[in-house]
Amino acid sequence: MNNLVRYLKTISTTCLWVAIFTAALSNAYAFDENRIDLTITRFLDSLSYKYKGFDIKVAEVSIGEAYDDNITFVKEDKKDDFTTYLGLVLGVNYKGKTRTFDLTGHINSITFAKNSDFNNVTQHIDLNFRNEFSKRDRISLKNVFTYYESPEASASGEDDYFSQQFGRVGGRFEYYKNRFHMDYSNDIAKHISISMNYDNEISIFSGGTVRPDSLLNRPGFDLKYVFSPTATIFSLSYSFTHIEFDTDNNAIINSIGPGIRQYITKKLYFDGKTGVDFIDSFDDKNLTKPFFLTSLTYIMNERTQARISFDKRYDSNPYVEDIFNNWRTSFSLTRQILERLGCSLSIRYGDGVYVSNDYAEELLVGGSSLTYQISRNLKGSLSYTYTDLNNNVENGGYSKNTVFIGLTAGF
């Protein structure tokens, strides 16, 4: 609770930055925005190329500056620093009548003002493919490759930033991850559809860490009955998860359970899912545990959206060869205050313990951001992130504050 109070107090400081930021952007708007857009468009067009329906281009160029008061993720002897972010987004797109292809590469160069040994380049490559065989059946493929040296609040989405830290033991280390997802769905009747899905996840650690690499495979299926697209949707899902570390240690989880999406109103809906995990753990112990996943989403209009969620389950992760008994909750709110000015607020909290080694931790991540559309092709952003992690290791855990301001030019 004290951590939450500390976070809410920091919001007042952030609001001051917001006021300064808005005033600065108002002065910037005094320039001819059409000339700004024309310059950006000409520059990006000069780096674009079309070939047989494929559009190859530089989609975004960004620059930003961040202040982080704990770049080493430690409780004592913290190091603070200013970091400069230079970002580039490259894209290859294809859109046909029944087929789409999208390949996007995000590259971020992160340069530290005082600690140059921490300089690094993060990479995020996102591939999406969708093909409609007919009106009833379709397939979609998604592959995401990421590389980072540490969770960066300024270089990843809020959900990624939280999930990269929850259950993660240690400070800075290099981490490669490749996630593949395939989904084939078929509308077998007017109100009934079935989808077969498969997930593969490869995690590789380097940079002197002693963590073992891991491989996860998860085939499964979902059966949905659409009572009404705007009233009630029932589902039944099953998945088989096998995770294996390069130490030959492995675990198997069979999950089955029903789910529901209930529209309370056209703008407010509830998602719920529950079931049972049958776990063959790393230490050859058999566990049977329930799981719960719930969320409530309110889409007031295109300008305002809010969501709150709660998840509780036993699962695995690539950091530790153990089953992680955890629960997490989150709240997010986005609001388009003015035509050009938008803001968001989010709070995420998680609490968990590993079954065999008794390592326990709790993680709180709170964030607020402000975006201003300077012109059609130029956007400014300001964000603040507070992170607090506590665990049962002596001198373990850490807290940190990160402030980021940046500009993004793109289509």
WOTA-V451321 format. One record per backbone hydrogen bond with DSSP energy under -0.5 kcal/mol. CO is the residue of the C=O (numbers start at 1). NH is the residue of the N-H. E is the energy in kcal/mol with one decimal. If there is no record, write none. Layout:
# WOTA-V451321
co = [CO	CO]
nh = [NH	NH]
e = [E	E]
This chain:
# WOTA-V451321
co = [1	2	3	4	5	6	7	8	8	9	9	10	11	12	13	14	15	16	17	18	19	20	21	22	23	24	25	27	28	31	32	33	34	35	36	37	38	39	40	41	42	44	45	49	51	53	54	54	55	55	56	57	57	59	60	61	62	63	64	65	66	67	68	70	74	79	81	82	83	84	84	85	86	87	88	88	89	89	90	91	92	93	94	98	99	100	101	102	103	104	104	105	105	106	107	108	108	109	109	110	111	114	115	116	120	122	123	124	124	125	125	126	127	128	129	130	131	131	136	137	137	138	139	140	141	142	143	144	145	146	147	148	149	151	152	152	157	158	159	160	161	162	162	165	167	174	175	176	177	178	179	180	181	182	183	183	184	185	186	186	191	192	193	194	195	196	197	198	199	200	201	202	203	204	206	213	214	215	216	217	218	219	220	221	222	223	224	224	225	225	228	228	231	232	232	233	234	235	236	237	238	239	239	240	241	242	243	244	245	249	251	252	253	253	254	255	256	257	258	259	260	261	261	262	262	267	268	268	269	270	271	272	273	275	276	276	277	277	278	279	279	280	281	285	285	287	289	291	292	293	294	295	296	297	298	298	301	303	304	304	305	306	307	308	309	310	311	312	313	313	315	320	320	323	323	324	324	325	326	327	328	329	330	331	332	333	334	335	335	340	340	341	341	342	343	344	345	346	347	348	349	350	351	352	353	354	359	360	361	362	363	364	365	366	367	368	369	370	371	372	372	375	377	378	378	379	380	381	382	383	384	385	386	387	388	389	390	393	395	398	400	401	402	403	404	405	406	407	408	409]
nh = [5	6	7	8	9	10	11	11	12	12	13	14	15	16	17	18	19	20	21	22	23	24	25	26	27	28	29	30	31	33	36	37	38	39	40	41	42	43	44	45	46	47	48	56	54	95	51	56	57	93	49	59	91	411	89	409	87	407	85	405	83	403	81	73	399	71	68	113	66	86	111	64	109	62	90	107	59	60	105	57	103	55	101	132	96	130	94	128	92	106	126	90	107	124	88	110	122	86	111	120	84	116	118	119	110	108	147	106	126	127	145	104	143	102	141	100	133	139	187	133	134	185	131	183	129	181	127	179	125	177	123	175	173	153	155	156	161	162	163	164	165	165	166	168	169	206	148	204	146	202	144	200	142	198	140	185	196	138	188	194	226	189	224	186	222	184	220	182	218	180	216	178	214	176	174	246	203	244	201	242	199	240	197	238	195	236	193	226	227	234	231	232	263	227	228	261	225	259	223	257	221	241	255	219	253	217	251	215	248	245	243	280	241	255	278	239	276	237	274	235	272	233	263	264	270	299	264	265	297	262	295	260	293	291	256	278	279	289	254	281	287	252	284	281	287	279	277	275	312	273	310	271	308	269	300	306	304	336	300	301	334	298	332	296	330	294	328	292	315	326	324	317	322	325	355	315	326	353	313	351	311	349	309	347	307	345	305	337	343	342	373	337	338	371	335	369	333	367	331	365	329	363	327	361	325	358	354	392	352	390	350	388	348	386	346	384	344	382	342	374	380	378	410	374	375	408	372	406	370	404	368	402	366	400	364	398	362	396	75	389	387	69	385	67	383	65	381	63	379	61]
e = [-2.4	-2.5	-2.1	-2.4	-2.2	-1.5	-0.8	-0.6	-0.6	-1.0	-0.7	-2.1	-2.6	-1.3	-1.8	-2.5	-2.2	-2.1	-3.0	-2.9	-2.1	-2.2	-2.3	-2.1	-1.7	-1.9	-1.9	-1.2	-1.7	-0.9	-1.6	-2.7	-2.3	-2.2	-2.3	-2.9	-2.4	-2.1	-2.7	-2.8	-1.7	-1.0	-1.7	-3.5	-2.0	-0.5	-2.4	-0.7	-0.5	-2.1	-3.4	-0.8	-3.0	-1.3	-2.4	-3.2	-2.4	-2.8	-2.9	-2.3	-2.7	-2.2	-2.2	-0.9	-0.5	-2.7	-2.4	-2.7	-2.7	-0.5	-2.3	-2.3	-3.0	-2.3	-0.5	-2.5	-2.2	-1.4	-3.0	-2.6	-2.8	-3.0	-2.8	-2.6	-3.4	-2.2	-2.7	-3.0	-2.7	-0.5	-3.3	-2.4	-0.5	-2.3	-2.2	-0.6	-2.3	-2.0	-0.6	-1.9	-2.7	-0.6	-2.0	-1.6	-3.1	-2.2	-2.4	-3.7	-0.5	-0.5	-2.6	-3.0	-2.4	-2.7	-3.1	-2.4	-0.7	-2.5	-2.5	-1.2	-1.8	-2.2	-2.5	-2.4	-2.6	-3.1	-2.9	-2.9	-2.9	-2.5	-1.8	-2.2	-2.0	-0.6	-0.8	-0.8	-2.9	-2.0	-2.6	-2.3	-0.6	-1.2	-2.2	-2.1	-0.5	-1.5	-1.9	-2.9	-2.9	-2.5	-3.0	-2.3	-2.6	-2.1	-2.3	-0.5	-2.9	-2.1	-1.3	-2.4	-3.3	-1.9	-3.0	-2.7	-2.4	-2.9	-2.3	-2.4	-2.8	-3.0	-2.8	-2.3	-2.2	-3.2	-0.7	-2.2	-2.3	-2.7	-2.4	-2.7	-1.8	-2.7	-2.6	-2.2	-2.6	-2.1	-2.1	-0.5	-1.1	-2.7	-1.9	-0.7	-3.2	-1.2	-1.8	-2.5	-2.7	-2.6	-2.7	-2.0	-2.3	-0.5	-2.7	-0.9	-2.6	-2.4	-2.1	-2.5	-2.2	-2.9	-2.1	-3.3	-3.1	-0.6	-3.1	-2.3	-2.4	-2.4	-2.0	-2.3	-2.6	-2.2	-0.5	-0.8	-2.8	-3.0	-2.0	-2.1	-2.6	-2.7	-2.3	-2.7	-2.7	-1.9	-1.8	-0.5	-0.7	-2.5	-2.5	-0.8	-2.8	-2.0	-1.7	-2.9	-0.6	-3.4	-3.7	-1.4	-2.8	-2.2	-2.7	-2.6	-2.1	-2.3	-0.8	-2.5	-0.6	-2.9	-1.0	-1.5	-2.8	-3.1	-2.5	-2.8	-1.8	-2.8	-2.4	-2.6	-0.5	-2.3	-3.6	-0.5	-2.2	-0.7	-2.6	-2.0	-0.8	-2.4	-2.3	-2.6	-2.8	-2.8	-2.3	-2.5	-2.3	-2.5	-2.2	-1.1	-2.8	-0.5	-2.3	-0.8	-2.2	-2.8	-2.8	-2.0	-2.6	-2.7	-2.4	-2.8	-2.9	-2.8	-2.3	-2.5	-2.5	-1.1	-2.7	-1.4	-2.7	-2.5	-2.5	-2.5	-2.8	-3.2	-2.7	-2.8	-2.0	-2.6	-2.6	-1.3	-2.9	-0.9	-2.0	-0.8	-2.1	-2.8	-2.7	-2.4	-2.9	-2.7	-2.2	-2.5	-2.5	-2.6	-2.6	-1.9	-2.6	-2.5	-0.5	-3.4	-2.7	-1.9	-2.7	-2.5	-2.7	-2.8	-2.5	-2.3	-2.6	-2.7]
